[in-house]
Amino acid sequence: MKKTWLLAAGLVLAVPVHAGAANDDVSGHYFEVEIRDLEEAGIMNGYGNGQFKPDQNVTRAEFAAFVSRSLSLSKGEATFTDVSEEHPLYNEVGAAAEAGIVRGIGDDLFDPKRFITREEMAVMLDRAVQYKDIDPEAAELTFLDKDDILYPLNVRHTVALGIVAGGKDGMFRPKDSATRGQAATFIHRMLEAIAVAELPEPEEPITPPEEPVTPEEELPDPPETSSDAYRTATFDSEGQPQFSDEVNSWEEALELLGDKDADVLYKGDQIVWIADGLAVSKGLTYIYREEEDDVALGGQQVTYVAPGTEMKLLESGQERVHVMLQGLKGSVNASDIALLPTELIPGQSYYKERDGFLWHYIYVNNKYEAYLYGEAPSFFDEGEQIQSWDGATFEDETYRQYFSYMPLRSTTSYSAEELDEYVASQRPDSPLIGLGEFFKDAEETYDVNALYLLAHAIHESAWGFSQIAQEKNNLYGLRAYDVNPGENALAFPSVEANIDFAAKYISENYLTDAEGTYYNGGYLGNKNGGMNVVYASDPYWGQKIAGYMYRADKVMGEKDIHQLDMISQ
């Protein structure tokens, strides 16, 4: 699944097999998803009888053990005088100590029973990330209580990675004890950040039919100024910025914006406000509900997106930026995104008609990548390219791709033999040839469309040639979600067993509308509805699989397209 560990695919991003139980103390809890994922992965354990105690404080030894398990560290020997060999977490604490993640509190003591604070968690998480040879950036701290933080650099690193955050009230509360639920969330985010940083290059890059020209013009640098000073800028007819005088506070900067018809507000050399333009994720970025907020963690997470994702800017703010992605409106932490004013946008994603097909050109990492999405709408002229924020609305016209919104609880018109013949026609040496009967068996058993299961396998396993598919019979990258995806991905005795397992998991967890599942609609969709909301950090994961379905249906005679009513988003 090439996931970044919980939900992701195409980046990456978890596939725990669980469904919430109504009589436990996790169902409906704010941190339910994170808790269940870590419990399923064996990182955090409950107390039996449905008790996880998510609101109970965490000790230093417990958190060290959680981190040790999350990184799959080898057992170690704790040298702290207050952690004896009889201590139940002796090996985990020792492993974390040998890795340099925990260092004690002086005089060979660790104080294992003391509740861990939020800033101490940040220290361990930062060291864990650096243990994985990741050199994090240091975000600027804007917390009102930042002067109370004893380990500011560690907190700056974990803020930059999106692992820890403050509340809407601007407080970080570094000395507060952390709960088990909060610990689950922080470790969850750490694993996501590590997975994103370790993503390999795509195994099957799709070559666009045409290479767009990437602009080579360098963006203008602001004049030198102090790192904390604000100044506005307007762009002249040639796109060159004209800067104002400096002010020293956000409030003064807002007044300056009110007095001047500014395009951009800089803080030091960083753009912190724009009148119009794009918000682009710098790393794995969480999108929060606009109408809800949590003091400790800054709001309920709706979804998350991969680095380099373009989002439509709705409103800039000091702590939060309001954005829209694929029809979903929410807010993101200002430190998680880069603001690009219209005048400085080097390139932007778009859809293009070519030979009757609709291609999506994604601008990411200063280059264009493309994939076939589906059939070109009739209102596209030959070779025309149009930008769209949701893949369906193109200026004044709307067209939804059938396979993006087709109910996945449906039956394909194609037989097992036809599915095999299609794969053979596209990749004569593909290991997927001969698996048609197993896709069809899974369709009948679990009520999950066989053409979708094939397309999903093609996308995730690169037609069956990925390393995980080859070595572990795992076509869907199941549980390839943490820092060692190749080692931690589930191994199956056969690809048949893998197809059966995947179909059952998807049916129960993504296509079943019940408490404790990831259901957001029984279709592929995007970040505003469907599996893609929480299954993948790649906002175009669903569209890419829909493209594979469209391509297969086109080759095999168009027996499926437009045969059912699409699910309305």
N, C-alpha and C positions, 0 to 999 in steps of 0.2 A: 504494500500500500504506500510505500515511500512516505510514511506519515511522520510528522513531527510528533510526537508520541501520544498525545491523546486523541486528537481528532483528525490529524492532518494527513492529507495525501497530496502528492504532487509537490510537495516540499519535502513537505511533508507530511505534518503533523499529527490515536490509540484505539484499540478495539477491544476493550474489556468485555467479557461475556457476562453480563449481569442484568438483572431487572430489579428495581427497587421493591422492597417488601414493606407493606403498609404498617407492619407491627414492629419495625425496627426504629432506632432513633436517628436514622440518617435520611429516610425518605422525607422529601420536602425541605430538608435543611439547606441553608444558603450554600454550603460547600459540598452538596451531595455528589455532584459529578466527579469532583476531584478526589473525594474520599473513596468512592467506589472504584475509581481507576487505580489508585494506589493500593487499595486493599486487594484488588484482583491481581495486580502485578506482584504482590507479596512484599511490598515496601512497608506498608502499615497494616497492622492486624487489629481486629476487633477483640472484644472481651467475651464473645459467645452470647447466645440467646438474643441475637439481634442488637447487641449493645456495642457501639463504637465510641461513645462519649466524645462527640465532636467539640463540645464546649469545655472540656477538661483541659487544664493547662499541661504543657509538655515540659518534661525535664531535659536537662542538657544531655544526659545519656541517651534518652529516647530519640532526641532529634539527631544526635550523632549517628545513631543506628539507622534512622530513616535515610540519611544522606549516604551512609555506607552501602545500604542495600540498593539505593537508587542508582549508584555507580557500579554495582556489582563488584565491589572491592573484595579482594581475598582476605580471609581471616587474618587478623593481626594480634599482637600481644600488647595489651595496655600496660604502660610503665608507670601509670599514676598510682600513688600509694593508696588512694581512696577508691580504686576500682580493682577489686580482687578478682582472682580467677573464678571465684564462685559467683561473681556478679552475672546476672542473666544476659547482660549486653557486653560482656567483657570482650568478645571477639570483634564485635562491630565497632566499639569505641577504639579498640586497638587498631583496627584497619583504618579508621578515619585518622588516627594519630600518625600512623606510619605514612599515610598519604599527605600529611601536612595540613589536613583540614581542621583538626582540633589541636590545640597546643597547651591546654591547661591554664591555670590561673596563678602559677608560681608555686615554688616549693614542691614540685611534683604532684600537685593536687589538680583534680578536675572538677570537683564539686558536682558529682553526677546527679544528685537528687534535687538540686536547685532548679526552679523553673527557668527556662530560657527566655530571654527578652527578645524583642523584635530586632534590635540592632545586633545582638549576638547571632541570631539566625542569619542576618544579612552577611555577617563575617564568614560563617561556615559556608553559605551558599556561594559567596564570591570565591572563596578558596577552592570549592568544588569545581566551579567553572574553570578556574585557572589550572586546576589539576588536569583538566581535559585539554590543556594547551590552547585555551582561548584567551585572548588578550582583550578584555572588555574596555569600552570607552568609559569615561567618567562624566556622568551627567551633572549638570548644575543643579544643586539642591535649592528648592524654593520653599521648603517646609518652614512654617512659622517658628517651629521649635528646632530648627537645624543646628543651632548653637548648643543644644543639649545632647547631640549625637557624639558619642565617644569615638566611633570609628567611621568618620565621614567618608573616607575613600571607599571603603567596602560598600557602604550604602549607595554612594554615587555609582559604583559599578553595577550593583544589582538593580538600581533604578533605570540605568541606561539599557539594561537587558530586558526590562519589563517584568522583573521577578517580584520586586516589592514596590509598593506605592503608598502614598498617604491618602488621607480622606479629603472630602470636599471642603472641610473646614481648614484645610491647609496644614494639618498636623500630621506628624509621623509617629509620635509617641514611642520613642526608641526604648524607654525603660519599661514599657508595659510587657507583662508576660504574654506569651503566645499560646493559643489554643491548638488542639489537635486538628481542628478544621482549617485554621490558618496555616499551620505547618504543612498540611496536605496541599493547599493551594500554592504555597511558595515553592515547594519541591516540584509540584506539577509544572509550574512556570519555568523552573530551572531546567528541567528535562526538555521542555520545549525549546528553550534558548540554546541549549547544547546541541540538540538535534538539528536546529536550523543552521547553526554554525558549521556543523559537520556534513551538511548535505553534499552528496557527490554531484558531479555534472550529470545532466539527463542522459540515460542510457540510449534513448532513441530520439535524438533531436529531430524535429520536423522542419524540413527545409521549405521556406516559403516559396511560392511560385515566382515572386519578385523580391528583391532586396530593397527596401526603402533606404533612402539616403539619410544617414544620421547627421544632423547639423554638427559642424565642427567649431562653431563660434564659441569662444570662451565667455563664461559669464563674468560680468564686471565685479571686481572686488570693492567692498566699501572702504572708505578711507580709514586709516588707523584711528582707533579710539579706545577708551578704557573699556574693560570687559563688562562693566556693569552699567555703562551709560546707554541711554536710548537716543535714537535719532530717526527721523522719518526720511523717506526718499520718494521722489517722483521721477518718472521716466520721461525724457524728452522725445521728440519725434524720431530720433535715431536710436532709441532704446537705452540711452545712457542715463544713469541715476543722478539726480541732483539732491544733495543732502541738506538737512536742516541743522540747526544748532542742537547741542546735547541737552538732555534732561536726565534726572537721576532716579526717577521712580516710575512705576507702572501708571500710577494715577496721573502724574505729569505728562506721561507719554500719551495717555488717552485724551487729555486736554489738547495736546499738540496735534493729535489726529483730528480733533474736532475743529481746530483752527485752520488746518491746511488740508488741501485735497490730495492726501498722500496715497501712494500706491503700496508702500512697504514701511514697516517699522522694524528697525534693527535694534538688538541689544548686543553691544559689542559688534562682532562680525556675524552674528546669527540672526536670521530673519525670524521674528516672533509674531508678526501679524501681517496679513496682506488683505488688500481690498477685494481681490479677485484672483483666482488661480486654482491650484491643486494642492491637496495634502497627500504626501507619499510616505508610506510606512518605512521606517529606517530598519526595523527588525521585526520579529514576530510581534504583532500589535493586536491588542484586545479592543474590541468595540463594546461600549457600555450603553445600557439603556439611558435615554435622556431623562426620563421621568423618575428614575430611581437612583438612590445613592446610598452607599454604606460608608460610615465614617472611617472604618479601619482599612478598607480595601478600595474605596473609591467608586462603588457602583456595581450593579449586577452585570456580569459579562453576558453578552448576547452571542457573540462569535469572535473569531480572531482571523487575522489575515497574514499572509506571507510577506516577507520583506519585498519592498519595491512595488507594493500594490497602490495604484492610483485611486484616490477617493475624491469625490466632489466636495469642495469646501463650502460649508454653509455659514459658519461664523467662527472667527478666530477668538481665542481667549488666552488669559495668562496661564492657567493650569490645564484647561480642557479646550479642545477644538471640536466643534460640531461638524460632522461630515455626513455624506450620503454615499452609500455603495450599493448598487444594484437594487435601488428602491428602499434599502434599509437606512433609516436615519438613526444616528447615535452619536456618542462622543468618544474621543480618544484622548489619552494623556498627551499634552503638548510635547513632552520630551520624547514621545515615541515616533513622531512624524517630522518630516521636512516640509516646509511651506514653500511652494514655488509660485511666485506671481506670474500672471499671464505673460508678461514681457520676457520672462527668463525661462520659460518652459522649453527644454531642448527637443522634446519629442513627446507624443501622446498616442495612446492606443486607439485603434480604429478598426472598423469592419470594411471589407472590400469585396465587391463582386468580381468573380473571375470564372468565365466559361459556365455560368449558371450556378456556381457554388458560392457560398458565403465563407470567406476566410476572416479570421480574427487575428489582427496583428497587435501583439502586446509589446509595449515599450517598457523594458525593465533592464536595469543595470547598463544603461546607456546603449542599448541595442534593441533591435526588433526581433521577436520570435513570432511564429505564426502556426496556427492549426486550423484544420477544416472544421467548421461549426455545423454546416447543414446546407440546405438549399437557399439560394439567394431570393429574397422577396422580389416580386414583380416590379416594385417601384424603384429598385436599384437600376440605374443605367449601367451599361457595359463598362467595367473598369472603375465604377464610381466607388469612392470611399467616404464613409460617414462615421462620425463618433457616436457612441451610445454608452450610457451609463449602466444599462441593464441587459444588453444583448437582445432587446425586443423593441425598444422605442428608438426610432431613427428620425430625428427632427420631428416632423408632424405626422409620421406614419408609425404604425405598430405592426409587428409580425413576430409571433412566438414560434420558435423551432419545436416541431412536434416531439422529438425524442427528449427534449429537455423537460417537457411537462407531461409526457405519457405516463399513465399509471404503471408503476413497476409491478404491481400485483395484476398482471395480465399475462396472456399466453401468446408467444410469438407464433406466426404462421409457418415458420420454418422448421423443418424436421432436423433430426440429428445429422442425417447424411448431408443435408444442405449446408448446415453450419460447418461441417468438416470440409466440404468442397470449397466453401468460401475461403476458409483459412488457407487451404492448399493453393488456391488461385492467387493469393496475396503473398504468402510466405511458404513456398514449397517445402522448406526444411523446418518449419515451426513445430515445436513440441506440442502445440495445442491441437494439431491434427489428430483426429480420433477421439477427442473428448466430447464431441457433440452429444453422445448419449447421456453423459453425466450431467451436462448442462440441462438437458431435457428432463432427466430424472429429478434433479433439484427443483426445476420449475414445477413439476407435478407434485412433489412432496411438500414444498414450502411456499408455493404460490408466489414465486419470484421469476420474472421474465427471463427466459433462457438467452435471448439475444443480448439483454443487458448484462447478464453474468459473463457472457463471452467478451463483450466490449470492455467491461470492467477489468477482466483478466488481461486482455490485450494491452490496455493502458498501463496497468500496474506492473506487469511482468515483461513489457516490451516483447510481446508476441511469444512469451515463454522463455526468453533468453536471459532474463535477469539472473544475477548470482543467487538471490534468495530462491527464485523459482527452480533453478538448476540444482542447488545443493539441498534444499529443504522441501521440495514439492509444494512450495507456497506461492501460488499465482497471485495472491492478493496482498502480499506483504503483511499478513496478519501478525500483529504484535511486534512489528519491526519499528517500535516507537521510541526506544530510549537511546542512550548514548552509543550503544553498540548494536545497530539494527541487524547486522548480519549474524551476530551471535545470539541475539535475543528473539529474533523472529521465530514463530512457531514452526516446528518441523512436523511433517505429516508422512505417514507410511506410504502414501500415494497421492497423486494429484486428484484422484477421485474423492479421497477422503477430504482433501482440502476444499474442493468445490462444494461438497455436502456441508462441511462446517461453515464455510463462508455464507452460503445461502441461508442456512438456519440462523446464523448470527444477524445477518442483515434483515431477515424477516422479523425476528423477534425484537430487535433493538432500533431499527430505523423505519420499518414499515408498519409497525404496530402502535396505534395511538393509545398508550396506556401510561400510567404513572411510573416513573423510573426509567423510561426509555428515552432515546434521542430523537423521537419522532418530531419532525417539522413539516410533514407533508410526504406523501408516498410517491415522490418523483425525484429526479436528479436535482433540478433547480439550480439555485445559486445561494448567495448569502442572505437573501430575503425570504427563502422558503425552499423546502425540500431537503434531501440528504446533505447537500453541500453546506448547509448552515453550520453544522458542527462536525461533519465527517472530515472535512479537509480545510486546511488553511489556504490553499490555492482557491481563490474565488471563482476560478474558471474550471475547476475539477469536473463539475457536473457537465459543463458545456463540452469539454473535451471528450468525455465518454459518450455524450449524445452524438458528437461528431463521428465517433467510431461506429455507433449504431446506424447513423444515417448512411455512412459509406457502405457498410455491409448490406443494408436494405437496398441501396441503389444498385449494387452489383448483382444481388440475388433476384431482382425483379420487382421491387417496391410493393411487396405483399403486406407490409406492416404499416407504412406511413399513412397517416390520416384515417386509420381504421377505427380509432376510438376517440371519444371526446377527451381533449386534454384537460388536465387538472388546472383550474384557475389559480393563479398565484395570489 
